[in-house]
Amino acid sequence: MSMPSAISGNFHNPVKRTAVAWWVLCVLSLFGIFAPHLFGVDAMQWGFGISFLCLVFGITAIFVAVMYTKRGKLVEQMLRKENLLAHWIYTPAEWQYYAQKEHGQNKREKRNLFLLVAAISIVIGLILSVIHPDGRLVFLLTVVGIIGIAGGAALLSIWPRYRQNRKHLGEVYISQDGVYLNKELHVWRGFGAALEEVSYQDQYRAQPLLHIVYSMPNRYNRQQVTVRVPVPQGEQAAAKNVADQLQAQLKEGSPLPHRKSKSNEVI
């Protein structure tokens, strides 16, 4: 596909707008720290609590604002075609095929995760009900609540992406640091993120894929994210070259102790 020098008309930079919003929250939090003193609020009643909450939120907001600012700059570089490995625009037929297959894969993954959470919750609820019969109603309500929250989270993670893919014709920007796929940004450099696995997959597929796995730290361990980038017709050689470059980058980095090979997923 051609790579014009101007920013594509299909994409804007929503990450940059998010960064601006968080910087505004930083300023409001800073004002909130001193607001009780400025407006004569008694420190022993509400003043100290308001200042403390604004301080805590302000520190969090600064961290998030810096993160989104860096991500916004990365997206801006991608949209300007700076240091790109590939930029592909898909035909309606190519993108529709991918959107349907990706939706099916996403539903299977979220359904399996939901069933696992539900099964664990039910087993724990039954065990607690046997140990403490007087608390069966509480345990029942807790299990129902957990299953409801897990189901709602699964639905919220499935349908917005599907609507996004159906609403907008697909386009992708790929760099050494991340992928911007149809307005969804994935970054594997900075803030503890790391590239884990890259492969070009075309066996038994009607549409080849770049299969990219990266990880990022969360509260207890590292969360892995899988990105499946469809390869347009005629771009197979370019996709293999992208995979080779990212694999070279992966080999140059220090391998993480938890890395392990994964079986290929078929779409």
C-alpha positions, 0 to 999 in steps of 0.5 A: 500500500502507498504511504503518503506523507500527510496524516491520513484523513481516516485517523485522528489522535484521540490519545492526545485529547485524552492527555490534555484532559488529564493535564486539566485534571492535574491543574484542578487537583492542584487548585483543590489542594489549596482551595480549602485554605483559599475559601476558609474551609475549616481544616478540622472538618472538611478542609484537610480531607479535601486537600488530601484527596486532591493530593492523592488524585493529583499524583495519580493524574500526573502519572496518567497524563505523562503516560498519555502524553508520551503515547500521544506523541507516538501516535502523532509520529505514526500518523506522520509516517515517521519511522514506520515499519508498515502502513496498510489500508484495507479494502472493505472486504478484507476488513469485514472478514477480519472484523467478523473473525476477530469478533468471534475470537474475542467472544470465545476468549471472554466467554472462557474467562467468564466461565472460569470466573463463574465456576471458581465463584460457585465452588468457593461459595459452596465451600463457604456455605458448607463451612458456615451454613448461617451465611448461605444467603450472603454467600449466594448474593456475593457469588451472584454479584461476582458473576454479574460483574464478570459478565458485564465486564466481558460484554463491555470488552467485546461489543465496543471493539466490534462496533468500532471495527464495523463503523470504521474501515480498517487502517493500521500503523506499525512501528518498532514501539507499537501498533495503532490498529483502527484507533486502538493503540498498543505499545510495548515500550516504556512504563514496564511494557515488553514485547513478548512474541512476534510471528507471521501466520499464514498456514490454513488461513484465508487471511494472513496475520501478524501475531504480536504478544506484549506484556505490561505490569499490573497489580500482582503480575504481568498482563499479556495482550495479544494483537492480531494484525490482518495482512492485506492482499499483496503485502505478505512479503512486507508483513514477513519483513515486519515480523523479522524486524520485530523478532530482531528487536525481541532478540536484542532485548533481555528475555524476561524469565516468564516468557514462553512460547505459545501455540498458534491461534487460528482465525 
